[in-house]
Amino acid sequence: MQGYHPPMEQFPRIISVDDHVVEPPDVWTDRLPSRYREVGPRVVRAPVGEISFVGGKFSPRVGNPGDGPDADWWFYEDLRRPLLRLDAAVGYDRDEVDLRAVTYEQMRPGAFQVGPRLEDMEANWIDASLCFPTFPRFCGQTFTEAKDRDLGLLCVKAYNDWMVEEWCGPSGGRLIPLTLIPLWDADLAASEVRRNAGRAVRAVCFSEIPPFLGLPSVHDPGGFWDPFFRACEETGTVICMHIGSSSKMPSTSADAPPAVGSTLTFANAAYSLVDWLMSGVFTRFPRLVIAYSEGQIGWIPYVLERADVVWEENRAWGGVANKVLEPPSELFRRHVYGCFFSDPHGLRSLEDIGVERVTYESDYPHSDSTWPNTRQIAEEQMKGLDDHSVELIVRGNAIRMLGLDSP
């Protein structure tokens, strides 16, 4: 019978398209030329001075001996960045999750070791996982902001080699590679996409709003990003944008508490989606695919509805008549995937979003993570959906998006 799907025997194994990895200390020291030993990324154990988070800006300070407890710090050029409880919060009570600096020994081993990660995935009903970086930040901003671009490029390539060979390689396909690009040069970015596509990588990090990083926007009249977009289209590489990948979290004022920005995390994804839908990029690259991670999905129907109205009523003066040739909502349903971990409102709006454009995540090991209860939470959230929709959301769409071999 057309449209018939057999009843579900058990909840499908989940493919999480947004998790995170805390890089082990030797990622760069093992791969960079010896001349960069004193300036490349390396871990130093040192006391903790003051750590503040004001107006969305994180300001840590290395202390003097005797100032306080030791933590593990990433040193890179002039950057000093400690490991934080927020980097690997799973396993701790919510009231213990704060901005304290920690050592690797104080983290759950699954945050940075393959074997324990696979064990934690198994306990959480996670079949496969796509992991964003920590020290490089969500799209490699750390290397983009550095002084030495030659070293930055080597750092990007070293991270990608580690991601493919050591993080994902031993996992039997359960850890899905997600690589970085040198954001400051679109031709170099295209080369890195092609290099990694040659070893079966089908996902790359990008900034949700590049101008916040001092980079050209997706509207750039000179087509700054076109070599990168072309390489992604030709290799079937999905452009993955995590909330915060523009290094600017939405908030309202410098004195607003972090809870304000945390509530508004979806806003940058909404702004970014409108950018892409009104840019003409999808006209020039009709097979390009983008994905939003941790942005939730409940906001999508209104944005699409409003974008369609603007496109229809205001395109004569809105600057899109000659480059956006069809309604934005239609572009969305061919080119864009959303992602959520807790969004009952979004699930009630699936018909308006399109069930084939929605993916799922566990956000391990961050403070928002649903580990170790991701399966139970997903079952409760989706108990009103038909089995076919559940299958698409928790794994089928991810398999299609990332070109995975379905077990």
Secondary structure by P-SEA (a helix, b strand, c coil): ccccccccccccbbbbcbbbbcccccccccccccccccccbbbbbbbbcbbbbcccbbbbbbbcccccbbbbbbbccccccccccccccccccccccccccccccccccccccaaaaaaaaaaaccccbbbbbcccccccccccccccaaaaaaaaaaaaaaaaccccccccccbbbbbccccccaaaaaaaaaaaaaacccbbbbbcccccccccccccccccaaaaaaaaaaaccccccccccccccccccccccaaaaaaacaaaaaaaaaaaaacccccccccbbbbbccccccaaaaaaaaaaaaaacccccccccccccccaaaaaaccbbbbbcccaaaaaaccccccccbbbbccccccccccccaaaaaaaacccccaaaaaaaacaaaaaaaccccc
